[in-house]
Amino acid sequence: MQPQEFDHDAGLLILLQTMNTLPQLDQIDRAILDYLQAQAKLTNAKLAQYVGLSPASTLERVRKLEQQGIIKSYHAQLDPKKLALYTCVIMQVKLQRLTATSVAAFQATITNIPEIVACHQVVGDADFLAKAITTDMAAYQHLVMHRLSAIEGIQHIKSFFITATVKETGISATSLPPDLT
């Protein structure tokens, strides 16, 4: 049985269909999104004060944004260095064959490796970009030699060690396309 090739056209079709069902966001919705991204623990009363609405109206808008899936979750952003995690690496991962089976197998395995904090499927020289955070170079080497190398179907891993983070933010709701209003 031949492995099924990954269908990039199907992915593009899904993206285009999603674009046709974009939610309508006004300036207040955008402000709510910006405030909550900056401080997820903001009380509803304080958020209402910032956006100029009653607490009830603000809560109704937040719940609507949650129901639409625009707000996916609320979480704390941890400082890796305060947790003795000093090595941050972006890895380009190239699979031997880009098939539905090999992609699914890679995804299933990579999601169970706690040092991998983000992984994105991409188009270009690599098939995936993964971000790993470890305590040091020895821990990173162990990750590559014992965890990543054990994943069947990986052809090549190219690592880029982060020396400084220049910018890392959420999505700016004020910079969203105007057709969302």
C-alpha positions in Angstrom: 0.0 0.0 0.0 1.4 3.4 -1.1 1.5 6.2 1.6 -0.9 9.0 0.7 0.9 12.2 -0.3 0.0 15.3 1.8 -2.5 17.5 0.0 -1.5 21.2 0.2 -4.4 22.2 -2.0 -6.9 20.8 0.6 -5.2 22.9 3.3 -5.5 26.0 1.1 -9.2 25.3 0.5 -9.8 25.0 4.2 -8.0 28.3 4.8 -10.1 30.1 2.1 -13.4 28.6 3.6 -12.4 29.8 7.0 -11.7 33.3 5.7 -15.3 33.5 4.4 -16.7 32.9 7.9 -14.6 35.5 9.8 -16.3 37.1 12.8 -17.2 40.8 12.9 -15.0 42.7 15.4 -15.6 46.3 16.3 -13.1 48.6 18.1 -14.3 47.6 21.5 -13.9 43.9 20.7 -10.4 44.6 19.5 -9.6 46.6 22.7 -10.9 43.7 24.8 -8.6 41.3 23.0 -5.6 43.6 23.4 -6.2 44.1 27.1 -6.7 40.4 27.8 -3.6 39.4 25.9 -1.6 41.9 27.9 -3.1 40.8 31.3 -5.3 37.7 31.3 -6.0 38.1 35.0 -7.7 41.4 34.5 -11.0 41.5 36.3 -14.2 42.0 34.3 -14.9 45.2 36.2 -11.5 46.6 35.4 -11.8 45.5 31.8 -15.2 47.2 31.5 -13.7 50.4 32.9 -10.9 50.3 30.3 -13.2 49.7 27.3 -16.0 52.0 28.5 -18.8 49.5 28.9 -20.8 48.2 31.8 -19.4 45.0 33.4 -22.4 43.0 32.1 -21.9 44.2 28.5 -18.2 43.5 28.7 -18.7 40.0 30.1 -21.2 39.3 27.3 -18.6 40.4 24.7 -15.9 38.3 26.3 -18.1 35.2 26.3 -19.0 35.8 22.7 -15.3 36.0 21.8 -14.7 32.7 23.7 -17.6 31.0 22.0 -16.4 32.1 18.6 -13.0 30.5 19.4 -11.2 33.8 19.1 -10.1 33.6 22.7 -8.8 30.1 22.9 -7.5 30.0 26.5 -6.1 32.0 29.4 -2.6 31.2 30.7 0.4 32.4 32.5 3.6 33.2 30.6 6.5 31.7 32.5 10.1 33.1 32.5 12.3 30.1 31.4 15.4 31.6 33.0 13.8 31.7 36.4 13.1 28.0 36.0 16.7 27.2 35.0 15.8 26.7 31.4 18.6 28.6 29.7 18.8 27.0 26.2 16.1 27.9 23.6 16.4 26.4 20.1 14.4 26.7 16.9 14.7 23.5 14.8 14.0 23.0 11.2 12.8 19.4 10.8 12.8 17.7 7.4 10.9 14.4 7.0 12.1 11.7 4.5 8.7 11.7 2.8 5.9 14.2 3.3 2.9 11.8 3.4 -0.2 11.9 5.5 1.1 8.9 7.5 4.5 10.3 8.2 3.1 13.7 9.1 0.6 12.2 11.5 3.3 10.0 13.1 5.6 12.9 13.6 2.9 15.1 15.1 1.7 12.3 17.4 5.3 11.8 18.7 6.4 15.5 19.0 3.3 16.5 21.0 4.5 14.1 23.8 7.9 15.6 24.2 7.7 18.2 27.0 10.8 20.1 25.9 9.2 20.9 22.6 7.0 24.0 23.5 5.8 24.8 20.0 5.8 23.1 16.6 4.5 24.4 13.3 4.1 22.6 10.0 5.6 24.8 7.2 6.2 24.9 3.5 9.7 25.5 2.3 13.1 23.9 3.0 11.8 22.3 6.2 8.5 20.5 6.9 8.3 21.6 10.5 9.7 24.4 12.8 9.9 23.3 16.4 10.9 25.3 19.5 12.6 23.5 22.3 13.6 24.8 25.7 16.1 22.9 27.9 18.3 23.5 30.8 21.6 23.6 28.9 23.4 22.2 25.8 23.8 18.8 27.3 20.0 18.5 27.9 19.4 19.7 24.3 21.9 17.1 22.9 20.1 14.4 24.9 16.8 15.6 23.5 18.1 15.3 19.9 20.1 12.1 20.4 17.6 10.1 22.4 14.1 11.6 21.7 14.1 13.3 18.3 16.4 10.8 16.6 14.1 8.0 17.7 11.3 9.5 15.6 11.0 7.4 12.4 11.0 9.3 9.2 13.1 12.4 10.2 15.7 13.0 7.5 17.4 16.1 8.9 17.3 18.5 11.9 18.9 21.9 11.7 19.2 23.9 14.9 19.2 27.6 15.6 20.1 28.6 19.1 18.4 31.8 20.3 20.8 34.3 21.9 18.2 37.0 22.5 14.5 37.5 22.1 13.8 40.8 20.4 10.0 40.5 20.3 7.4 38.0 21.5 3.9 39.2 21.8 0.3 38.1 21.1 -1.7 39.1 18.1 -2.4 42.9 18.0 -6.2 43.2 17.6 -5.8 46.8 16.4 -3.7 45.5 13.4 -6.4 43.1 12.2 -7.7 43.5 8.7 -10.4 46.2 8.5 -12.9 43.8 6.9 -13.4 42.2 10.3 -15.4 45.3 11.4 
